[in-house]
Amino acid sequence: MNSRTNNGMKTLVLLTLAATMVLGAGTALAQGRGGGPGYGGRGGFGDGEFGPAHRLEMLADHLELTEEQVAAIEGIRTQGQEKNMELRKE
């Protein structure tokens, strides 16, 4: 191949790669976080792999919280959810 054809091929490959990356990123962003139930799945009220219940369990282990402390945190979280739901209804 001559250098002109080689440069054209490199340009075509780079443009194809760039277009694929742009389209792939757009598709990934359009799909959201996914996962489980709730707003956006994992980060919402659901208890998916990265849901609040899982995070609380991990923190409780790390901080060596008692069952009473975990229950108090869950109560605060529940109250916050209820308040947020009321606000969303308005």
PDB file of N, CA, C and O in Angstrom:
ATOM      1  N   MET A   1       0.834  -1.187   0.000  1.00  0.00           N
ATOM      2  CA  MET A   1       0.000   0.000   0.000  1.00  0.00           C
ATOM      3  C   MET A   1       0.875   1.245   0.000  1.00  0.00           C
ATOM      4  O   MET A   1       1.983   1.263   0.536  1.00  0.00           O
ATOM      5  N   ASN A   2       0.343   2.255  -0.607  1.00  0.00           N
ATOM      6  CA  ASN A   2       1.106   3.497  -0.559  1.00  0.00           C
ATOM      7  C   ASN A   2       0.726   4.275   0.689  1.00  0.00           C
ATOM      8  O   ASN A   2      -0.240   3.923   1.366  1.00  0.00           O
ATOM      9  N   SER A   3       1.467   5.320   1.001  1.00  0.00           N
ATOM     10  CA  SER A   3       1.249   6.058   2.253  1.00  0.00           C
ATOM     11  C   SER A   3      -0.084   6.795   2.254  1.00  0.00           C
ATOM     12  O   SER A   3      -0.671   7.014   3.314  1.00  0.00           O
ATOM     13  N   ARG A   4      -0.564   7.178   1.072  1.00  0.00           N
ATOM     14  CA  ARG A   4      -1.854   7.884   1.002  1.00  0.00           C
ATOM     15  C   ARG A   4      -3.006   6.970   1.411  1.00  0.00           C
ATOM     16  O   ARG A   4      -3.900   7.385   2.148  1.00  0.00           O
ATOM     17  N   THR A   5      -2.985   5.746   0.939  1.00  0.00           N
ATOM     18  CA  THR A   5      -4.018   4.769   1.287  1.00  0.00           C
ATOM     19  C   THR A   5      -3.924   4.409   2.766  1.00  0.00           C
ATOM     20  O   THR A   5      -4.942   4.251   3.440  1.00  0.00           O
ATOM     21  N   ASN A   6      -2.701   4.281   3.261  1.00  0.00           N
ATOM     22  CA  ASN A   6      -2.477   3.939   4.663  1.00  0.00           C
ATOM     23  C   ASN A   6      -3.006   5.045   5.573  1.00  0.00           C
ATOM     24  O   ASN A   6      -3.650   4.751   6.580  1.00  0.00           O
ATOM     25  N   ASN A   7      -2.750   6.299   5.243  1.00  0.00           N
ATOM     26  CA  ASN A   7      -3.255   7.424   6.033  1.00  0.00           C
ATOM     27  C   ASN A   7      -4.779   7.482   5.992  1.00  0.00           C
ATOM     28  O   ASN A   7      -5.420   7.756   7.007  1.00  0.00           O
ATOM     29  N   GLY A   8      -5.348   7.229   4.839  1.00  0.00           N
ATOM     30  CA  GLY A   8      -6.804   7.216   4.708  1.00  0.00           C
ATOM     31  C   GLY A   8      -7.416   6.120   5.557  1.00  0.00           C
ATOM     32  O   GLY A   8      -8.464   6.321   6.171  1.00  0.00           O
ATOM     33  N   MET A   9      -6.778   4.972   5.598  1.00  0.00           N
ATOM     34  CA  MET A   9      -7.265   3.851   6.404  1.00  0.00           C
ATOM     35  C   MET A   9      -7.184   4.183   7.897  1.00  0.00           C
ATOM     36  O   MET A   9      -8.103   3.875   8.656  1.00  0.00           O
ATOM     37  N   LYS A  10      -6.090   4.805   8.309  1.00  0.00           N
ATOM     38  CA  LYS A  10      -5.936   5.203   9.715  1.00  0.00           C
ATOM     39  C   LYS A  10      -7.012   6.215  10.103  1.00  0.00           C
ATOM     40  O   LYS A  10      -7.595   6.130  11.184  1.00  0.00           O
ATOM     41  N   THR A  11      -7.264   7.159   9.223  1.00  0.00           N
ATOM     42  CA  THR A  11      -8.295   8.160   9.478  1.00  0.00           C
ATOM     43  C   THR A  11      -9.663   7.498   9.605  1.00  0.00           C
ATOM     44  O   THR A  11     -10.435   7.832  10.504  1.00  0.00           O
ATOM     45  N   LEU A  12      -9.965   6.564   8.709  1.00  0.00           N
ATOM     46  CA  LEU A  12     -11.248   5.854   8.744  1.00  0.00           C
ATOM     47  C   LEU A  12     -11.400   5.064  10.043  1.00  0.00           C
ATOM     48  O   LEU A  12     -12.468   5.066  10.655  1.00  0.00           O
ATOM     49  N   VAL A  13     -10.339   4.396  10.454  1.00  0.00           N
ATOM     50  CA  VAL A  13     -10.380   3.619  11.703  1.00  0.00           C
ATOM     51  C   VAL A  13     -10.597   4.546  12.897  1.00  0.00           C
ATOM     52  O   VAL A  13     -11.405   4.239  13.774  1.00  0.00           O
ATOM     53  N   LEU A  14      -9.893   5.666  12.943  1.00  0.00           N
ATOM     54  CA  LEU A  14     -10.037   6.610  14.050  1.00  0.00           C
ATOM     55  C   LEU A  14     -11.440   7.222  14.092  1.00  0.00           C
ATOM     56  O   LEU A  14     -12.023   7.365  15.167  1.00  0.00           O
ATOM     57  N   LEU A  15     -11.977   7.581  12.934  1.00  0.00           N
ATOM     58  CA  LEU A  15     -13.333   8.136  12.889  1.00  0.00           C
ATOM     59  C   LEU A  15     -14.366   7.102  13.323  1.00  0.00           C
ATOM     60  O   LEU A  15     -15.309   7.425  14.044  1.00  0.00           O
ATOM     61  N   THR A  16     -14.186   5.866  12.884  1.00  0.00           N
ATOM     62  CA  THR A  16     -15.101   4.794  13.285  1.00  0.00           C
ATOM     63  C   THR A  16     -15.031   4.564  14.785  1.00  0.00           C
ATOM     64  O   THR A  16     -16.062   4.403  15.438  1.00  0.00           O
ATOM     65  N   LEU A  17     -13.835   4.548  15.332  1.00  0.00           N
ATOM     66  CA  LEU A  17     -13.659   4.370  16.766  1.00  0.00           C
ATOM     67  C   LEU A  17     -14.288   5.518  17.548  1.00  0.00           C
ATOM     68  O   LEU A  17     -14.958   5.290  18.555  1.00  0.00           O
ATOM     69  N   ALA A  18     -14.075   6.750  17.088  1.00  0.00           N
ATOM     70  CA  ALA A  18     -14.657   7.911  17.771  1.00  0.00           C
ATOM     71  C   ALA A  18     -16.177   7.867  17.723  1.00  0.00           C
ATOM     72  O   ALA A  18     -16.835   8.144  18.727  1.00  0.00           O
ATOM     73  N   ALA A  19     -16.742   7.523  16.576  1.00  0.00           N
ATOM     74  CA  ALA A  19     -18.201   7.440  16.454  1.00  0.00           C
ATOM     75  C   ALA A  19     -18.758   6.353  17.358  1.00  0.00           C
ATOM     76  O   ALA A  19     -19.802   6.542  17.982  1.00  0.00           O
ATOM     77  N   THR A  20     -18.081   5.228  17.435  1.00  0.00           N
ATOM     78  CA  THR A  20     -18.523   4.129  18.295  1.00  0.00           C
ATOM     79  C   THR A  20     -18.499   4.552  19.759  1.00  0.00           C
ATOM     80  O   THR A  20     -19.416   4.229  20.514  1.00  0.00           O
ATOM     81  N   MET A  21     -17.460   5.270  20.160  1.00  0.00           N
ATOM     82  CA  MET A  21     -17.361   5.719  21.549  1.00  0.00           C
ATOM     83  C   MET A  21     -18.469   6.713  21.882  1.00  0.00           C
ATOM     84  O   MET A  21     -19.072   6.634  22.952  1.00  0.00           O
ATOM     85  N   VAL A  22     -18.741   7.645  20.973  1.00  0.00           N
ATOM     86  CA  VAL A  22     -19.779   8.642  21.213  1.00  0.00           C
ATOM     87  C   VAL A  22     -21.147   7.980  21.305  1.00  0.00           C
ATOM     88  O   VAL A  22     -21.923   8.273  22.215  1.00  0.00           O
ATOM     89  N   LEU A  23     -21.441   7.094  20.371  1.00  0.00           N
ATOM     90  CA  LEU A  23     -22.737   6.400  20.385  1.00  0.00           C
ATOM     91  C   LEU A  23     -22.865   5.490  21.605  1.00  0.00           C
ATOM     92  O   LEU A  23     -23.933   5.407  22.212  1.00  0.00           O
ATOM     93  N   GLY A  24     -21.787   4.815  21.960  1.00  0.00           N
ATOM     94  CA  GLY A  24     -21.817   3.931  23.127  1.00  0.00           C
ATOM     95  C   GLY A  24     -22.026   4.702  24.412  1.00  0.00           C
ATOM     96  O   GLY A  24     -22.774   4.262  25.285  1.00  0.00           O
ATOM     97  N   ALA A  25     -21.373   5.853  24.541  1.00  0.00           N
ATOM     98  CA  ALA A  25     -21.524   6.676  25.742  1.00  0.00           C
ATOM     99  C   ALA A  25     -22.948   7.209  25.837  1.00  0.00           C
ATOM    100  O   ALA A  25     -23.536   7.235  26.918  1.00  0.00           O
ATOM    101  N   GLY A  26     -23.500   7.633  24.702  1.00  0.00           N
ATOM    102  CA  GLY A  26     -24.883   8.135  24.699  1.00  0.00           C
ATOM    103  C   GLY A  26     -25.869   7.069  25.110  1.00  0.00           C
ATOM    104  O   GLY A  26     -26.804   7.337  25.864  1.00  0.00           O
ATOM    105  N   THR A  27     -25.668   5.866  24.621  1.00  0.00           N
ATOM    106  CA  THR A  27     -26.551   4.757  24.980  1.00  0.00           C
ATOM    107  C   THR A  27     -26.436   4.423  26.462  1.00  0.00           C
ATOM    108  O   THR A  27     -27.444   4.195  27.130  1.00  0.00           O
ATOM    109  N   ALA A  28     -25.217   4.395  26.973  1.00  0.00           N
ATOM    110  CA  ALA A  28     -25.010   4.087  28.391  1.00  0.00           C
ATOM    111  C   ALA A  28     -25.650   5.140  29.282  1.00  0.00           C
ATOM    112  O   ALA A  28     -26.266   4.806  30.294  1.00  0.00           O
ATOM    113  N   LEU A  29     -25.510   6.395  28.921  1.00  0.00           N
ATOM    114  CA  LEU A  29     -26.092   7.468  29.723  1.00  0.00           C
ATOM    115  C   LEU A  29     -27.611   7.446  29.656  1.00  0.00           C
ATOM    116  O   LEU A  29     -28.277   7.757  30.644  1.00  0.00           O
ATOM    117  N   ALA A  30     -28.161   7.088  28.519  1.00  0.00           N
ATOM    118  CA  ALA A  30     -29.613   7.062  28.360  1.00  0.00           C
ATOM    119  C   ALA A  30     -30.247   5.952  29.183  1.00  0.00           C
ATOM    120  O   ALA A  30     -31.406   6.064  29.582  1.00  0.00           O
ATOM    121  N   GLN A  31     -29.506   4.889  29.442  1.00  0.00           N
ATOM    122  CA  GLN A  31     -30.049   3.761  30.186  1.00  0.00           C
ATOM    123  C   GLN A  31     -30.098   4.020  31.683  1.00  0.00           C
ATOM    124  O   GLN A  31     -30.804   3.302  32.390  1.00  0.00           O
ATOM    125  N   GLY A  32     -29.404   4.979  32.183  1.00  0.00           N
ATOM    126  CA  GLY A  32     -29.411   5.273  33.611  1.00  0.00           C
ATOM    127  C   GLY A  32     -28.593   4.274  34.394  1.00  0.00           C
ATOM    128  O   GLY A  32     -27.784   3.532  33.837  1.00  0.00           O
ATOM    129  N   ARG A  33     -28.814   4.265  35.695  1.00  0.00           N
ATOM    130  CA  ARG A  33     -28.012   3.429  36.590  1.00  0.00           C
ATOM    131  C   ARG A  33     -28.455   1.986  36.594  1.00  0.00           C
ATOM    132  O   ARG A  33     -27.636   1.088  36.792  1.00  0.00           O
ATOM    133  N   GLY A  34     -29.734   1.745  36.379  1.00  0.00           N
ATOM    134  CA  GLY A  34     -30.222   0.373  36.321  1.00  0.00           C
ATOM    135  C   GLY A  34     -30.076  -0.365  37.633  1.00  0.00           C
ATOM    136  O   GLY A  34     -29.758   0.239  38.657  1.00  0.00           O
ATOM    137  N   GLY A  35     -30.298  -1.628  37.612  1.00  0.00           N
ATOM    138  CA  GLY A  35     -30.109  -2.441  38.805  1.00  0.00           C
ATOM    139  C   GLY A  35     -31.402  -2.917  39.400  1.00  0.00           C
ATOM    140  O   GLY A  35     -31.986  -3.883  38.909  1.00  0.00           O
ATOM    141  N   GLY A  36     -31.860  -2.280  40.426  1.00  0.00           N
ATOM    142  CA  GLY A  36     -33.030  -2.758  41.146  1.00  0.00           C
ATOM    143  C   GLY A  36     -34.133  -1.732  41.191  1.00  0.00           C
ATOM    144  O   GLY A  36     -34.149  -0.794  40.394  1.00  0.00           O
ATOM    145  N   PRO A  37     -35.057  -1.902  42.117  1.00  0.00           N
ATOM    146  CA  PRO A  37     -36.182  -0.984  42.213  1.00  0.00           C
ATOM    147  C   PRO A  37     -35.769   0.375  42.761  1.00  0.00           C
ATOM    148  O   PRO A  37     -34.694   0.515  43.345  1.00  0.00           O
ATOM    149  N   GLY A  38     -36.608   1.357  42.575  1.00  0.00           N
ATOM    150  CA  GLY A  38     -36.333   2.679  43.121  1.00  0.00           C
ATOM    151  C   GLY A  38     -36.004   3.672  42.037  1.00  0.00           C
ATOM    152  O   GLY A  38     -36.149   3.365  40.853  1.00  0.00           O
ATOM    153  N   TYR A  39     -35.573   4.833  42.405  1.00  0.00           N
ATOM    154  CA  TYR A  39     -35.229   5.870  41.461  1.00  0.00           C
ATOM    155  C   TYR A  39     -33.845   5.585  40.909  1.00  0.00           C
ATOM    156  O   TYR A  39     -32.844   5.738  41.609  1.00  0.00           O
ATOM    157  N   GLY A  40     -33.792   5.166  39.644  1.00  0.00           N
ATOM    158  CA  GLY A  40     -32.518   4.841  39.038  1.00  0.00           C
ATOM    159  C   GLY A  40     -31.965   3.515  39.493  1.00  0.00           C
ATOM    160  O   GLY A  40     -30.821   3.184  39.181  1.00  0.00           O
ATOM    161  N   GLY A  41     -32.738   2.757  40.215  1.00  0.00           N
ATOM    162  CA  GLY A  41     -32.310   1.417  40.609  1.00  0.00           C
ATOM    163  C   GLY A  41     -31.523   1.414  41.890  1.00  0.00           C
ATOM    164  O   GLY A  41     -32.090   1.551  42.974  1.00  0.00           O
ATOM    165  N   ARG A  42     -30.250   1.261  41.780  1.00  0.00           N
ATOM    166  CA  ARG A  42     -29.407   1.003  42.941  1.00  0.00           C
ATOM    167  C   ARG A  42     -29.369   2.142  43.953  1.00  0.00           C
ATOM    168  O   ARG A  42     -29.232   1.887  45.150  1.00  0.00           O
ATOM    169  N   GLY A  43     -29.483   3.364  43.515  1.00  0.00           N
ATOM    170  CA  GLY A  43     -29.339   4.482  44.430  1.00  0.00           C
ATOM    171  C   GLY A  43     -30.632   4.957  45.036  1.00  0.00           C
ATOM    172  O   GLY A  43     -30.622   5.862  45.870  1.00  0.00           O
ATOM    173  N   GLY A  44     -31.751   4.372  44.641  1.00  0.00           N
ATOM    174  CA  GLY A  44     -33.043   4.835  45.127  1.00  0.00           C
ATOM    175  C   GLY A  44     -33.429   4.175  46.428  1.00  0.00           C
ATOM    176  O   GLY A  44     -32.578   3.876  47.264  1.00  0.00           O
ATOM    177  N   PHE A  45     -34.715   3.952  46.593  1.00  0.00           N
ATOM    178  CA  PHE A  45     -35.202   3.346  47.823  1.00  0.00           C
ATOM    179  C   PHE A  45     -35.042   1.840  47.822  1.00  0.00           C
ATOM    180  O   PHE A  45     -35.238   1.197  48.853  1.00  0.00           O
ATOM    181  N   GLY A  46     -34.692   1.273  46.694  1.00  0.00           N
ATOM    182  CA  GLY A  46     -34.548  -0.172  46.595  1.00  0.00           C
ATOM    183  C   GLY A  46     -33.369  -0.662  47.401  1.00  0.00           C
ATOM    184  O   GLY A  46     -32.511   0.119  47.813  1.00  0.00           O
ATOM    185  N   ASP A  47     -33.335  -1.941  47.618  1.00  0.00           N
ATOM    186  CA  ASP A  47     -32.238  -2.524  48.383  1.00  0.00           C
ATOM    187  C   ASP A  47     -31.424  -3.448  47.497  1.00  0.00           C
ATOM    188  O   ASP A  47     -31.139  -4.586  47.868  1.00  0.00           O
ATOM    189  N   GLY A  48     -31.050  -2.955  46.326  1.00  0.00           N
ATOM    190  CA  GLY A  48     -30.227  -3.724  45.411  1.00  0.00           C
ATOM    191  C   GLY A  48     -28.819  -3.867  45.955  1.00  0.00           C
ATOM    192  O   GLY A  48     -28.559  -3.637  47.136  1.00  0.00           O
ATOM    193  N   GLU A  49     -27.933  -4.244  45.081  1.00  0.00           N
ATOM    194  CA  GLU A  49     -26.546  -4.495  45.464  1.00  0.00           C
ATOM    195  C   GLU A  49     -25.898  -3.278  46.123  1.00  0.00           C
ATOM    196  O   GLU A  49     -25.055  -3.423  47.008  1.00  0.00           O
ATOM    197  N   PHE A  50     -26.291  -2.082  45.690  1.00  0.00           N
ATOM    198  CA  PHE A  50     -25.713  -0.868  46.252  1.00  0.00           C
ATOM    199  C   PHE A  50     -26.785  -0.012  46.915  1.00  0.00           C
ATOM    200  O   PHE A  50     -26.609   1.198  47.054  1.00  0.00           O
ATOM    201  N   GLY A  51     -27.874  -0.613  47.319  1.00  0.00           N
ATOM    202  CA  GLY A  51     -28.970   0.107  47.946  1.00  0.00           C
ATOM    203  C   GLY A  51     -28.627   0.529  49.359  1.00  0.00           C
ATOM    204  O   GLY A  51     -27.611   0.109  49.912  1.00  0.00           O
ATOM    205  N   PRO A  52     -29.476   1.362  49.943  1.00  0.00           N
ATOM    206  CA  PRO A  52     -29.220   1.882  51.283  1.00  0.00           C
ATOM    207  C   PRO A  52     -29.084   0.790  52.345  1.00  0.00           C
ATOM    208  O   PRO A  52     -28.252   0.910  53.245  1.00  0.00           O
ATOM    209  N   ALA A  53     -29.875  -0.256  52.255  1.00  0.00           N
ATOM    210  CA  ALA A  53     -29.786  -1.319  53.264  1.00  0.00           C
ATOM    211  C   ALA A  53     -28.425  -2.013  53.209  1.00  0.00           C
ATOM    212  O   ALA A  53     -27.838  -2.334  54.243  1.00  0.00           O
ATOM    213  N   HIS A  54     -27.940  -2.236  52.007  1.00  0.00           N
ATOM    214  CA  HIS A  54     -26.633  -2.876  51.856  1.00  0.00           C
ATOM    215  C   HIS A  54     -25.527  -1.967  52.388  1.00  0.00           C
ATOM    216  O   HIS A  54     -24.612  -2.421  53.075  1.00  0.00           O
ATOM    217  N   ARG A  55     -25.626  -0.662  52.058  1.00  0.00           N
ATOM    218  CA  ARG A  55     -24.613   0.276  52.553  1.00  0.00           C
ATOM    219  C   ARG A  55     -24.643   0.359  54.068  1.00  0.00           C
ATOM    220  O   ARG A  55     -23.594   0.413  54.710  1.00  0.00           O
ATOM    221  N   LEU A  56     -25.846   0.369  54.647  1.00  0.00           N
ATOM    222  CA  LEU A  56     -25.952   0.434  56.103  1.00  0.00           C
ATOM    223  C   LEU A  56     -25.342  -0.812  56.739  1.00  0.00           C
ATOM    224  O   LEU A  56     -24.662  -0.728  57.762  1.00  0.00           O
ATOM    225  N   GLU A  57     -25.587  -1.950  56.134  1.00  0.00           N
ATOM    226  CA  GLU A  57     -25.016  -3.196  56.659  1.00  0.00           C
ATOM    227  C   GLU A  57     -23.488  -3.140  56.637  1.00  0.00           C
ATOM    228  O   GLU A  57     -22.830  -3.544  57.596  1.00  0.00           O
ATOM    229  N   MET A  58     -22.940  -2.642  55.550  1.00  0.00           N
ATOM    230  CA  MET A  58     -21.482  -2.533  55.450  1.00  0.00           C
ATOM    231  C   MET A  58     -20.928  -1.556  56.484  1.00  0.00           C
ATOM    232  O   MET A  58     -19.917  -1.831  57.130  1.00  0.00           O
ATOM    233  N   LEU A  59     -21.605  -0.402  56.635  1.00  0.00           N
ATOM    234  CA  LEU A  59     -21.157   0.577  57.624  1.00  0.00           C
ATOM    235  C   LEU A  59     -21.277   0.033  59.045  1.00  0.00           C
ATOM    236  O   LEU A  59     -20.401   0.258  59.880  1.00  0.00           O
ATOM    237  N   ALA A  60     -22.359  -0.678  59.310  1.00  0.00           N
ATOM    238  CA  ALA A  60     -22.567  -1.236  60.647  1.00  0.00           C
ATOM    239  C   ALA A  60     -21.442  -2.202  60.994  1.00  0.00           C
ATOM    240  O   ALA A  60     -20.948  -2.212  62.122  1.00  0.00           O
ATOM    241  N   ASP A  61     -21.041  -3.009  60.024  1.00  0.00           N
ATOM    242  CA  ASP A  61     -19.925  -3.927  60.259  1.00  0.00           C
ATOM    243  C   ASP A  61     -18.625  -3.159  60.487  1.00  0.00           C
ATOM    244  O   ASP A  61     -17.862  -3.464  61.404  1.00  0.00           O
ATOM    245  N   HIS A  62     -18.388  -2.168  59.646  1.00  0.00           N
ATOM    246  CA  HIS A  62     -17.141  -1.407  59.726  1.00  0.00           C
ATOM    247  C   HIS A  62     -17.051  -0.603  61.025  1.00  0.00           C
ATOM    248  O   HIS A  62     -15.989  -0.529  61.643  1.00  0.00           O
ATOM    249  N   LEU A  63     -18.172  -0.003  61.435  1.00  0.00           N
ATOM    250  CA  LEU A  63     -18.173   0.838  62.634  1.00  0.00           C
ATOM    251  C   LEU A  63     -18.514   0.061  63.909  1.00  0.00           C
ATOM    252  O   LEU A  63     -18.518   0.614  65.009  1.00  0.00           O
ATOM    253  N   GLU A  64     -18.800  -1.234  63.736  1.00  0.00           N
ATOM    254  CA  GLU A  64     -19.164  -2.101  64.860  1.00  0.00           C
ATOM    255  C   GLU A  64     -20.354  -1.531  65.634  1.00  0.00           C
ATOM    256  O   GLU A  64     -20.322  -1.409  66.858  1.00  0.00           O
ATOM    257  N   LEU A  65     -21.424  -1.177  64.868  1.00  0.00           N
ATOM    258  CA  LEU A  65     -22.630  -0.624  65.487  1.00  0.00           C
ATOM    259  C   LEU A  65     -23.446  -1.730  66.150  1.00  0.00           C
ATOM    260  O   LEU A  65     -23.419  -2.885  65.723  1.00  0.00           O
ATOM    261  N   THR A  66     -24.164  -1.358  67.193  1.00  0.00           N
ATOM    262  CA  THR A  66     -25.058  -2.305  67.851  1.00  0.00           C
ATOM    263  C   THR A  66     -26.351  -2.406  67.041  1.00  0.00           C
ATOM    264  O   THR A  66     -26.610  -1.584  66.163  1.00  0.00           O
ATOM    265  N   GLU A  67     -27.147  -3.412  67.344  1.00  0.00           N
ATOM    266  CA  GLU A  67     -28.436  -3.575  66.664  1.00  0.00           C
ATOM    267  C   GLU A  67     -29.343  -2.376  66.933  1.00  0.00           C
ATOM    268  O   GLU A  67     -30.110  -1.969  66.059  1.00  0.00           O
ATOM    269  N   GLU A  68     -29.259  -1.811  68.139  1.00  0.00           N
ATOM    270  CA  GLU A  68     -30.074  -0.649  68.483  1.00  0.00           C
ATOM    271  C   GLU A  68     -29.674   0.564  67.635  1.00  0.00           C
ATOM    272  O   GLU A  68     -30.534   1.318  67.177  1.00  0.00           O
ATOM    273  N   GLN A  69     -28.375   0.745  67.431  1.00  0.00           N
ATOM    274  CA  GLN A  69     -27.906   1.862  66.617  1.00  0.00           C
ATOM    275  C   GLN A  69     -28.347   1.703  65.155  1.00  0.00           C
ATOM    276  O   GLN A  69     -28.760   2.673  64.518  1.00  0.00           O
ATOM    277  N   VAL A  70     -28.257   0.489  64.636  1.00  0.00           N
ATOM    278  CA  VAL A  70     -28.696   0.221  63.264  1.00  0.00           C
ATOM    279  C   VAL A  70     -30.194   0.475  63.140  1.00  0.00           C
ATOM    280  O   VAL A  70     -30.648   1.070  62.162  1.00  0.00           O
ATOM    281  N   ALA A  71     -30.966   0.022  64.136  1.00  0.00           N
ATOM    282  CA  ALA A  71     -32.418   0.240  64.108  1.00  0.00           C
ATOM    283  C   ALA A  71     -32.745   1.734  64.137  1.00  0.00           C
ATOM    284  O   ALA A  71     -33.670   2.181  63.458  1.00  0.00           O
ATOM    285  N   ALA A  72     -31.993   2.503  64.918  1.00  0.00           N
ATOM    286  CA  ALA A  72     -32.219   3.947  64.982  1.00  0.00           C
ATOM    287  C   ALA A  72     -31.928   4.602  63.636  1.00  0.00           C
ATOM    288  O   ALA A  72     -32.669   5.483  63.199  1.00  0.00           O
ATOM    289  N   ILE A  73     -30.863   4.179  62.987  1.00  0.00           N
ATOM    290  CA  ILE A  73     -30.521   4.724  61.666  1.00  0.00           C
ATOM    291  C   ILE A  73     -31.595   4.357  60.648  1.00  0.00           C
ATOM    292  O   ILE A  73     -31.986   5.190  59.830  1.00  0.00           O
ATOM    293  N   GLU A  74     -32.070   3.124  60.692  1.00  0.00           N
ATOM    294  CA  GLU A  74     -33.134   2.707  59.769  1.00  0.00           C
ATOM    295  C   GLU A  74     -34.404   3.526  59.990  1.00  0.00           C
ATOM    296  O   GLU A  74     -35.099   3.868  59.033  1.00  0.00           O
ATOM    297  N   GLY A  75     -34.707   3.843  61.256  1.00  0.00           N
ATOM    298  CA  GLY A  75     -35.871   4.672  61.562  1.00  0.00           C
ATOM    299  C   GLY A  75     -35.738   6.067  60.973  1.00  0.00           C
ATOM    300  O   GLY A  75     -36.690   6.609  60.412  1.00  0.00           O
ATOM    301  N   ILE A  76     -34.560   6.637  61.104  1.00  0.00           N
ATOM    302  CA  ILE A  76     -34.307   7.967  60.537  1.00  0.00           C
ATOM    303  C   ILE A  76     -34.446   7.918  59.018  1.00  0.00           C
ATOM    304  O   ILE A  76     -35.028   8.818  58.412  1.00  0.00           O
ATOM    305  N   ARG A  77     -33.912   6.870  58.411  1.00  0.00           N
ATOM    306  CA  ARG A  77     -34.002   6.721  56.959  1.00  0.00           C
ATOM    307  C   ARG A  77     -35.452   6.597  56.509  1.00  0.00           C
ATOM    308  O   ARG A  77     -35.850   7.197  55.511  1.00  0.00           O
ATOM    309  N   THR A  78     -36.238   5.820  57.241  1.00  0.00           N
ATOM    310  CA  THR A  78     -37.650   5.644  56.902  1.00  0.00           C
ATOM    311  C   THR A  78     -38.404   6.964  57.011  1.00  0.00           C
ATOM    312  O   THR A  78     -39.212   7.294  56.143  1.00  0.00           O
ATOM    313  N   GLN A  79     -38.143   7.718  58.074  1.00  0.00           N
ATOM    314  CA  GLN A  79     -38.784   9.026  58.238  1.00  0.00           C
ATOM    315  C   GLN A  79     -38.423   9.964  57.091  1.00  0.00           C
ATOM    316  O   GLN A  79     -39.275  10.696  56.589  1.00  0.00           O
ATOM    317  N   GLY A  80     -37.187   9.940  56.688  1.00  0.00           N
ATOM    318  CA  GLY A  80     -36.743  10.772  55.574  1.00  0.00           C
ATOM    319  C   GLY A  80     -37.440  10.384  54.270  1.00  0.00           C
ATOM    320  O   GLY A  80     -37.827  11.249  53.484  1.00  0.00           O
ATOM    321  N   GLN A  81     -37.597   9.077  54.048  1.00  0.00           N
ATOM    322  CA  GLN A  81     -38.293   8.609  52.846  1.00  0.00           C
ATOM    323  C   GLN A  81     -39.734   9.086  52.839  1.00  0.00           C
ATOM    324  O   GLN A  81     -40.241   9.556  51.821  1.00  0.00           O
ATOM    325  N   GLU A  82     -40.390   8.959  53.989  1.00  0.00           N
ATOM    326  CA  GLU A  82     -41.792   9.373  54.077  1.00  0.00           C
ATOM    327  C   GLU A  82     -41.934  10.874  53.826  1.00  0.00           C
ATOM    328  O   GLU A  82     -42.847  11.313  53.127  1.00  0.00           O
ATOM    329  N   LYS A  83     -41.023  11.650  54.402  1.00  0.00           N
ATOM    330  CA  LYS A  83     -41.070  13.100  54.207  1.00  0.00           C
ATOM    331  C   LYS A  83     -40.832  13.449  52.735  1.00  0.00           C
ATOM    332  O   LYS A  83     -41.511  14.313  52.180  1.00  0.00           O
ATOM    333  N   ASN A  84     -39.875  12.781  52.113  1.00  0.00           N
ATOM    334  CA  ASN A  84     -39.587  13.042  50.707  1.00  0.00           C
ATOM    335  C   ASN A  84     -40.773  12.663  49.817  1.00  0.00           C
ATOM    336  O   ASN A  84     -41.062  13.360  48.844  1.00  0.00           O
ATOM    337  N   MET A  85     -41.450  11.580  50.139  1.00  0.00           N
ATOM    338  CA  MET A  85     -42.613  11.172  49.346  1.00  0.00           C
ATOM    339  C   MET A  85     -43.718  12.217  49.447  1.00  0.00           C
ATOM    340  O   MET A  85     -44.393  12.510  48.460  1.00  0.00           O
ATOM    341  N   GLU A  86     -43.901  12.779  50.642  1.00  0.00           N
ATOM    342  CA  GLU A  86     -44.903  13.843  50.816  1.00  0.00           C
ATOM    343  C   GLU A  86     -44.539  15.059  49.969  1.00  0.00           C
ATOM    344  O   GLU A  86     -45.397  15.642  49.307  1.00  0.00           O
ATOM    345  N   LEU A  87     -43.283  15.431  49.996  1.00  0.00           N
ATOM    346  CA  LEU A  87     -42.824  16.579  49.219  1.00  0.00           C
ATOM    347  C   LEU A  87     -43.000  16.347  47.724  1.00  0.00           C
ATOM    348  O   LEU A  87     -43.363  17.266  46.990  1.00  0.00           O
ATOM    349  N   ARG A  88     -42.747  15.133  47.274  1.00  0.00           N
ATOM    350  CA  ARG A  88     -42.891  14.817  45.842  1.00  0.00           C
ATOM    351  C   ARG A  88     -44.361  14.889  45.418  1.00  0.00           C
ATOM    352  O   ARG A  88     -44.668  15.285  44.294  1.00  0.00           O
ATOM    353  N   LYS A  89     -45.256  14.506  46.314  1.00  0.00           N
ATOM    354  CA  LYS A  89     -46.679  14.564  45.998  1.00  0.00           C
ATOM    355  C   LYS A  89     -47.132  16.002  45.792  1.00  0.00           C
ATOM    356  O   LYS A  89     -47.999  16.268  44.960  1.00  0.00           O
ATOM    357  N   GLU A  90     -46.544  16.936  46.552  1.00  0.00           N
ATOM    358  CA  GLU A  90     -46.884  18.348  46.419  1.00  0.00           C
ATOM    359  C   GLU A  90     -46.398  18.860  45.088  1.00  0.00           C
ATOM    360  O   GLU A  90     -46.584  20.035  44.773  1.00  0.00           O
TER     361      GLU A  90
END
